[in-house]
Amino acid sequence: MTALHEQLNESLLATLTEQLEARVRDGACPSVIGSVVYQGRVLFSHTVGASVIGEATPNLDTVYRIASVSKGFTAATALILRDRGVLSLDAPLTDFLPEFRQGGDGPRYAPPTVRQLLAMSGGLPTDDPWADRQESITNDELRAFAAGGVYLTTAPGSTFQYSNLGYALVGHVIETVTGRRFWDVATDEILRPLGLTSTGYEASVVPSTRLARGYRLGPDDWVPLPYSGPGSFSCIGGLFSSTRDLATWVGWLGAALTDEVTDNDILSLASRREMQQIVTAITGGDNLWVGELRSRFVGYGLGLMAEHDRRQGHFVSHSGGYPGFSSHIRWHAETGLGVVVLENGTYSGATGTGITMMQTVIDDLGFALAPVQPLPETMALAERANQLIANWSDTDAEALCEPNVALDMPFAERRGLIADAIAEVGGLTEATGIDRTTMSSDSPLHLAWRVAGRRGVLSCVIRLSPIVPARVQTLWVSVEETPS
């Protein structure tokens, strides 16, 4: 793939700049810093407004609260422990928190597993406004919530519901299996190894001169808000971080989606990919569905959102909203490009900013998924199948096909159906090989093509077996219907 990031042009950058300028001009937030990132590097960045009103403007090293963008760090910490054999994601929560019980009336369910909590399918209801004010509570208070009864409004493992309490319970699980505070584990296992020196769970992670102040919009002006301190809910959204550190985080996660081997000793490629695939489908009706997401397959992975666009491919993201702050990170698997947006207004809508920026970049580059290309062996076997269709021979069919083809339909029966199809199109016209303009593939081991007849067209399909040397496991020939 060509380096599309090298094609960011002045017109595109001017458009991105205006999108960010409008955020502060329209009163969405006191400041915004928006960046386009690639492989951990910042390619473009623009800052607007005041990170501290009357005192400071933001830059790449200004630290904002990133709110629920923190959940990816929580999930990665859990997966590190899983990969070491310390934690089973499929164990029920009650293995680590025996006092947990379902409260309220309604159907009774088995307690959720750790995996279901990570994938937002634990059955716990959506709880943003309440949860965002719980960060500093103690472990004893969290256990009291669990013992007092927690509503399960859907069967665990069945439905997407965005639960912050679920992630707080995952944090408790991590503390239980390690015997340490959650934020110390996450710092030692992820933040320090990745070199995220401006990222942490307390405001003291950087000098106060580098901190953005959070604000809410009051009746007359922006009202500053205090920072909440770390506690049992820090794992849902308690991180402070900078654009530069988040560019590294995005690059590290996005690298797992490339075809290249980029493994390291922090978290395996397989586990990082697991985080970025849909585990729980989001079927609509949720306020996470905005803009381009409406036409995509969207779901929650493990600490991250995943989206698939039929034309442009795979996107991964997460948003954050907290008293005083809003954030969004997003990246595109096929190009490796991403965006980071940090704002210092309560729930100001950085999600929309990030989606708009990412889509502007991808659209400007004219990116579209390339057609799937068949492997050379697929083409070679398709040419043999094309000849077999025109001039059937059981001997040739046996050499070409896996044994299942004859078992699924005896050659005599298959030969008769193909002969009937050829007769229906008035016989085949003379051709030297497959017409490549009619080909399509849904995988490198699949090929569909058309064969012209005198009064119609045949549709032909093969699919190869998954072992080397490959042979044909599917051979299908049918008459293509004439469009009405």
Phi and psi in degrees as a GROMACS rama.xvg file:
@    title "Ramachandran Plot"
@    xaxis  label "Phi"
@    yaxis  label "Psi"
@TYPE xy
-68.818  157.011  THR-2
-77.4967  86.4681  ALA-3
-62.4723  -27.8196  LEU-4
-62.818  -21.7274  HIS-5
-75.0894  -7.92097  GLU-6
-96.8578  8.23999  GLN-7
-63.4742  116.62  LEU-8
-105.894  170.794  ASN-9
-62.7442  -37.7677  GLU-10
-63.6389  -42.5069  SER-11
-62.7079  -46.1506  LEU-12
-64.036  -34.3656  LEU-13
-65.9051  -39.0748  ALA-14
-64.8751  -44.0624  THR-15
-62.2283  -40.6423  LEU-16
-60.1166  -44.183  THR-17
-65.5419  -38.3445  GLU-18
-58.8556  -40.6081  GLN-19
-74.6599  -40.3985  LEU-20
-57.1637  -38.8611  GLU-21
-64.8938  -28.1661  ALA-22
-60.1125  -47.2353  ARG-23
-79.1196  -39.6523  VAL-24
-59.7146  -36.4261  ARG-25
-86.8768  2.72751  ASP-26
81.7019  20.1596  GLY-27
-72.7171  -32.0215  ALA-28
-163.345  157.684  CYS-29
-68.6515  -30.311  PRO-30
-151.837  157.019  SER-31
-145.85  141.768  VAL-32
-126.879  120.776  ILE-33
-121.722  136.541  GLY-34
-138.091  150.522  SER-35
-104.995  130.097  VAL-36
-125.48  156.999  VAL-37
-153.773  121.526  TYR-38
50.6065  42.2754  GLN-39
84.6143  -4.09775  GLY-40
-104.797  148.789  ARG-41
-91.7626  115.437  VAL-42
-87.8213  -33.0942  LEU-43
-148.123  140.285  PHE-44
-150.022  142.648  SER-45
-142.065  134.108  HIS-46
-117.279  145.141  THR-47
-137.77  140.635  VAL-48
85.0504  -159.107  GLY-49
-117.716  124.737  ALA-50
-73.0554  -29.7151  SER-51
-132.298  115.248  VAL-52
-58.6997  127.118  ILE-53
81.7257  -1.90617  GLY-54
-130.429  -41.2738  GLU-55
-147.253  149.524  ALA-56
-110.879  151.98  THR-57
-80.714  160.045  PRO-58
-145.809  -174.545  ASN-59
-61.4753  -20.7296  LEU-60
-104.463  3.57505  ASP-61
-70.3421  135.851  THR-62
-103.298  124.258  VAL-63
-112.692  161.505  TYR-64
-76.7853  136.332  ARG-65
-105.237  0.280221  ILE-66
53.554  -130.466  ALA-67
-71.4394  -6.69915  SER-68
-58.3005  -20.9677  VAL-69
-61.1999  -24.6129  SER-70
-62.4161  -30.5828  LYS-71
-62.5254  -36.3381  GLY-72
-68.4621  -37.7753  PHE-73
-63.9746  -45.8718  THR-74
-63.31  -42.388  ALA-75
-62.7328  -38.4597  ALA-76
-62.2364  -43.9936  THR-77
-61.7417  -40.2183  ALA-78
-69.3205  -34.2148  LEU-79
-59.3467  -45.0005  ILE-80
-68.013  -36.9707  LEU-81
-61.2232  -46.419  ARG-82
-65.2025  -25.5741  ASP-83
-84.1509  -5.15028  ARG-84
82.5069  12.0065  GLY-85
-85.057  -28.2232  VAL-86
-135.475  131.574  LEU-87
-97.597  119.27  SER-88
-69.5618  -19.5925  LEU-89
-95.7041  6.38526  ASP-90
-78.6636  144.948  ALA-91
-68.9584  151.721  PRO-92
-54.5579  -35.1265  LEU-93
-64.8831  -15.1852  THR-94
-65.3644  -25.8988  ASP-95
-111.754  -20.1141  PHE-96
-138.141  76.4351  LEU-97
-59.797  -25.0569  PRO-98
-78.3729  -7.72115  GLU-99
-59.922  132.499  PHE-100
-144.151  151.037  ARG-101
-78.0629  134.494  GLN-102
-113.695  176.043  GLY-103
77.4493  173.913  GLY-104
-84.6223  171.969  ASP-105
114.168  -179.72  GLY-106
-58.7874  149.066  PRO-107
-95.4586  137.261  ARG-108
-127.758  156.831  TYR-109
-66.8819  150.365  ALA-110
-62.9624  149.595  PRO-111
-68.2898  155.385  PRO-112
-87.2563  166.525  THR-113
-60.5641  -41.5479  VAL-114
-60.8114  -42.8683  ARG-115
-64.5078  -37.4735  GLN-116
-64.5546  -42.1311  LEU-117
-64.417  -33.4883  LEU-118
-93.8393  12.0383  ALA-119
58.3916  35.0335  MET-120
-126.688  28.8831  SER-121
-78.4472  -2.11476  GLY-122
88.8506  -7.51168  GLY-123
-80.2099  142.527  LEU-124
-76.2574  161.12  PRO-125
-62.1701  140.059  THR-126
-149.201  28.4752  ASP-127
-53.7544  -58.1086  ASP-128
-59.6536  -39.8544  PRO-129
-67.2735  -48.7812  TRP-130
-65.9297  -34.1756  ALA-131
-65.3415  -13.1476  ASP-132
-103.597  9.55722  ARG-133
-105.065  2.49236  GLN-134
-51.3171  -42.8982  GLU-135
-86.7567  2.77912  SER-136
-65.1795  158.336  ILE-137
-85.4866  168.003  THR-138
-61.8745  -36.2933  ASN-139
-62.4646  -39.32  ASP-140
-67.9253  -38.3203  GLU-141
-64.0761  -43.8361  LEU-142
-63.5168  -33.3184  ARG-143
-66.4787  -39.2213  ALA-144
-57.0967  -47.8871  PHE-145
-64.2912  -40.9416  ALA-146
-73.7657  -29.6423  ALA-147
-74.8597  -15.4997  GLY-148
114.17  127.642  GLY-149
-120.374  132.657  VAL-150
-67.9354  133.687  TYR-151
-115.084  106.848  LEU-152
-92.6115  -12.4  THR-153
-140.803  162.959  THR-154
-65.9269  127.912  ALA-155
-54.182  134.189  PRO-156
90.3764  2.2752  GLY-157
-109.637  -30.0121  SER-158
-144.452  143.056  THR-159
-73.8215  124.525  PHE-160
-143.773  127.497  GLN-161
-79.363  103.487  TYR-162
-115.238  113.498  SER-163
-71.3753  -37.8522  ASN-164
-57.402  -38.032  LEU-165
-57.9093  -41.0172  GLY-166
-72.8308  -32.2671  TYR-167
-62.5843  -37.6464  ALA-168
-67.3355  -35.5773  LEU-169
-62.4668  -41.7245  VAL-170
-58.2262  -39.8073  GLY-171
-64.3432  -40.0833  HIS-172
-59.3347  -45.3757  VAL-173
-60.9826  -41.9542  ILE-174
-65.3168  -37.0732  GLU-175
-65.5565  -43.82  THR-176
-79.8304  -19.6762  VAL-177
-103.225  -22.0831  THR-178
71.1543  20.8815  GLY-179
-132.587  162.835  ARG-180
-63.9688  142.547  ARG-181
-55.4645  -49.2704  PHE-182
-67.911  -23.809  TRP-183
-71.512  -40.2316  ASP-184
-62.7153  -49.4805  VAL-185
-61.0812  -38.2755  ALA-186
-64.6624  -46.0778  THR-187
-72.5771  -32.615  ASP-188
-89.4122  -27.2691  GLU-189
-126.083  -55.1331  ILE-190
-63.0068  -48.9977  LEU-191
-69.4663  -46.4063  ARG-192
-59.8118  -32.4031  PRO-193
-84.6846  -3.30454  LEU-194
73.3316  29.0569  GLY-195
-87.256  74.5928  LEU-196
-75.6948  -13.3366  THR-197
-105.073  17.7719  SER-198
-121.575  131.469  THR-199
-171.882  175.23  GLY-200
-96.6266  5.49847  TYR-201
-134.161  150.777  GLU-202
-60.995  -23.6576  ALA-203
-74.6454  3.52807  SER-204
-61.4686  -26.7722  VAL-205
-136.626  163.502  VAL-206
-58.1212  148.695  PRO-207
-59.0337  -24.8168  SER-208
-68.3579  -14.6898  THR-209
-101.501  1.86103  ARG-210
-90.6355  133.019  LEU-211
-79.8901  142.196  ALA-212
-91.2175  138.764  ARG-213
-87.9203  147.01  GLY-214
-136.803  152.251  TYR-215
-117.622  153.412  ARG-216
-84.0044  115.191  LEU-217
-89.8572  -171.644  GLY-218
-60.0632  -32.3675  PRO-219
-119.46  -26.7335  ASP-220
-163.711  -177.95  ASP-221
-73.8214  134.704  TRP-222
-110.29  122.159  VAL-223
-69.8931  148.324  PRO-224
-121.224  147.169  LEU-225
-75.2923  157.944  PRO-226
-81.7171  132.15  TYR-227
-78.4218  151.001  SER-228
-91.0916  168.679  GLY-229
-69.9569  150.537  PRO-230
-169.98  -156.992  GLY-231
-68.7843  -17.2447  SER-232
-101.774  8.46204  PHE-233
-60.3986  -30.9592  SER-234
-70.2807  -11.0473  CYS-235
-86.5555  -23.6016  ILE-236
-179.436  22.7211  GLY-237
-88.6764  -0.665496  GLY-238
-72.8409  143.86  LEU-239
-102.493  141.178  PHE-240
-160.417  166.827  SER-241
-112.019  164.888  SER-242
-58.9155  -42.0295  THR-243
-63.8251  -42.6093  ARG-244
-67.3492  -39.7467  ASP-245
-68.889  -29.1871  LEU-246
-62.0043  -39.8572  ALA-247
-64.2862  -43.9214  THR-248
-61.2604  -47.7067  TRP-249
-62.119  -43.2108  VAL-250
-64.1023  -38.4528  GLY-251
-68.1026  -42.112  TRP-252
-69.5259  -46.462  LEU-253
-63.7321  -29.8578  GLY-254
-61.5555  -26.6764  ALA-255
-69.755  -16.5455  ALA-256
-93.1112  -1.0524  LEU-257
-84.685  171.848  THR-258
-81.872  -10.1477  ASP-259
-85.8067  153.222  GLU-260
-82.9437  112.399  VAL-261
-128.913  37.2548  THR-262
-67.9907  155.187  ASP-263
-147.044  -177.276  ASN-264
-95.603  14.8772  ASP-265
-90.9803  -57.6434  ILE-266
-149.59  135.085  LEU-267
-64.3656  158.37  SER-268
-55.3572  -45.4315  LEU-269
-60.0088  -41.2853  ALA-270
-72.2985  -37.4839  SER-271
-66.2589  -36.8962  ARG-272
-67.3449  -37.7083  ARG-273
-58.2542  -38.747  GLU-274
-61.1207  -30.8598  MET-275
-102.421  13.4868  GLN-276
-111.026  151.1  GLN-277
-65.4681  121.856  ILE-278
-103.835  -44.4835  VAL-279
-119.425  116.964  THR-280
-69.0361  142.607  ALA-281
-103.464  112.055  ILE-282
-95.4838  12.025  THR-283
108.798  167.319  GLY-284
81.8314  5.78016  GLY-285
-109.508  150.953  ASP-286
-73.6335  0.12325  ASN-287
-75.3519  -15.103  LEU-288
-82.9619  102.404  TRP-289
-135.041  150.5  VAL-290
51.0368  -126.849  GLY-291
-63.39  -20.2261  GLU-292
-64.7127  -20.2594  LEU-293
-63.0163  -28.4279  ARG-294
-103.896  13.892  SER-295
-114.928  158.04  ARG-296
-77.2655  119.881  PHE-297
-127.334  140.735  VAL-298
-162.883  175.933  GLY-299
-103.277  133.839  TYR-300
-92.2209  -122.792  GLY-301
-120.578  95.0053  LEU-302
80.6384  3.57207  GLY-303
-144.477  153.053  LEU-304
-90.4024  145.748  MET-305
-127.685  141.209  ALA-306
-135.964  144.079  GLU-307
-125.477  124.91  HIS-308
-106.77  127.323  ASP-309
-57.6503  -32.4179  ARG-310
-94.7607  -34.5229  ARG-311
-114.22  -6.19512  GLN-312
97.2658  -145.831  GLY-313
-100.469  128.367  HIS-314
-121.027  147.961  PHE-315
-130.594  145.748  VAL-316
-161.04  171.716  SER-317
-160.726  145.941  HIS-318
-110.491  163.43  SER-319
-141.629  136.993  GLY-320
-137.962  130.219  GLY-321
-146.449  159.341  TYR-322
-53.3046  113.047  PRO-323
98.2844  -11.2746  GLY-324
-146.334  157.963  PHE-325
-147.936  142.909  SER-326
-149.202  160.534  SER-327
-158.145  134.629  HIS-328
-123.985  147.737  ILE-329
-159.032  141.38  ARG-330
-146.296  160.659  TRP-331
-115.609  117.897  HIS-332
-59.8706  -42.0516  ALA-333
-72.5986  -30.1687  GLU-334
-103.979  -20.0192  THR-335
80.4969  -0.57864  GLY-336
-80.299  147.654  LEU-337
-145.745  174.134  GLY-338
-134.311  150.904  VAL-339
-130.177  127.561  VAL-340
-128.629  127.51  VAL-341
-126.593  130.227  LEU-342
-132.876  152.628  GLU-343
-116.642  47.8645  ASN-344
-126.264  140.201  GLY-345
-56.0633  120.651  THR-346
45.1297  44.253  TYR-347
-74.8714  -14.3153  SER-348
102.795  37.2169  GLY-349
-62.053  -22.678  ALA-350
-56.3867  -51.5526  THR-351
-61.0402  -38.603  GLY-352
-61.7168  -46.4667  THR-353
-65.8589  -42.7278  GLY-354
-61.89  -44.9524  ILE-355
-62.7871  -44.9402  THR-356
-61.0763  -48.516  MET-357
-60.9524  -43.9768  MET-358
-68.1859  -35.5399  GLN-359
-60.715  -42.8132  THR-360
-65.8397  -50.2094  VAL-361
-65.0362  -41.111  ILE-362
-66.7344  -40.8071  ASP-363
-63.3799  -35.4592  ASP-364
-75.4734  -9.18723  LEU-365
68.3053  28.3526  GLY-366
-72.5129  134.762  PHE-367
-145.908  147.298  ALA-368
-58.9838  133.294  LEU-369
-74.6301  147.261  ALA-370
-58.3369  146.492  PRO-371
-65.4383  131.315  VAL-372
-99.7707  127.696  GLN-373
-68.565  148.704  PRO-374
-68.9227  157.093  LEU-375
-55.046  -38.1598  PRO-376
-68.1624  -29.7914  GLU-377
-64.8497  -44.6747  THR-378
-63.45  -41.3267  MET-379
-64.1769  -42.7249  ALA-380
-72.3756  -30.6807  LEU-381
-66.0663  -39.5778  ALA-382
-62.9147  -40.8106  GLU-383
-65.3593  -39.6204  ARG-384
-65.4089  -35.508  ALA-385
-63.3957  -40.6836  ASN-386
-69.3351  -36.1604  GLN-387
-64.3198  -39.541  LEU-388
-61.7362  -41.3145  ILE-389
-74.7063  -33.5646  ALA-390
-139.71  84.9826  ASN-391
-66.3074  138.402  TRP-392
-143.089  124.258  SER-393
-60.4992  -36.2875  ASP-394
-63.3317  -45.61  THR-395
-65.9258  -38.921  ASP-396
-63.3129  -40.374  ALA-397
-65.6331  -36.5353  GLU-398
-71.7248  -32.2923  ALA-399
-82.1622  -35.9125  LEU-400
-105.773  153.585  CYS-401
-68.3422  156.781  GLU-402
-57.8793  -26.5143  PRO-403
-63.2206  -25.7115  ASN-404
-63.0545  -46.3823  VAL-405
-71.0849  -33.5782  ALA-406
-68.6356  -37.1168  LEU-407
-70.3022  -36.1207  ASP-408
-152.941  116.483  MET-409
-53.043  145.532  PRO-410
-55.8657  -37.8159  PHE-411
-61.689  -41.9158  ALA-412
-68.3471  -42.8466  GLU-413
-64.6313  -42.0319  ARG-414
-59.8168  -40.301  ARG-415
-66.0123  -41.6055  GLY-416
-65.1919  -39.7178  LEU-417
-66.3607  -40.7152  ILE-418
-62.4437  -40.1009  ALA-419
-63.109  -41.2023  ASP-420
-65.1662  -41.8709  ALA-421
-63.5193  -40.8558  ILE-422
-63.9067  -37.7125  ALA-423
-64.4285  -30.7157  GLU-424
-94.2034  12.2784  VAL-425
78.4594  22.631  GLY-426
86.0998  158.092  GLY-427
-90.7398  145.642  LEU-428
-78.6548  159.279  THR-429
-71.9774  132.747  GLU-430
-147.152  147.009  ALA-431
-89.3073  -15.441  THR-432
-179.433  -172.791  GLY-433
-67.6862  133.359  ILE-434
-77.0403  106.898  ASP-435
-67.1899  -17.8094  ARG-436
-73.0471  -12.8413  THR-437
-101.262  2.41624  THR-438
-84.4218  151.297  MET-439
-153.184  155.164  SER-440
-139.451  143.441  SER-441
-105.427  -5.04766  ASP-442
-159.467  162.524  SER-443
-61.4837  -16.3974  PRO-444
-104.621  20.3753  LEU-445
-131.089  144.87  HIS-446
-148.849  133.009  LEU-447
-119.209  140.618  ALA-448
-152.735  169.101  TRP-449
-115.185  146.523  ARG-450
-122.783  125.603  VAL-451
-76.7029  135.503  ALA-452
-112.351  176.674  GLY-453
-74.7509  -26.4381  ARG-454
-128.739  17.541  ARG-455
175.704  -168.291  GLY-456
-135.653  140.04  VAL-457
-95.5524  139.089  LEU-458
-100.211  126.364  SER-459
-122.319  140.601  CYS-460
-140.014  135.076  VAL-461
-129.239  152.735  ILE-462
-137.323  134.401  ARG-463
-89.9215  156.826  LEU-464
-71.4951  160.069  SER-465
-85.5539  3.07811  PRO-466
-110.435  156.412  ILE-467
-99.7404  133.394  VAL-468
-76.6338  139.148  PRO-469
-72.7996  148.471  ALA-470
-132.939  173.483  ARG-471
-78.9393  124.324  VAL-472
-103.677  -20.4144  GLN-473
-129.95  128.977  THR-474
-136.682  115.203  LEU-475
-134.93  133.213  TRP-476
-131.038  130.984  VAL-477
-146.174  162.861  SER-478
-85.1444  126.004  VAL-479
-73.7489  126.775  GLU-480
-69.5291  142.073  GLU-481
-77.4252  126.337  THR-482
-57.0822  138.635  PRO-483
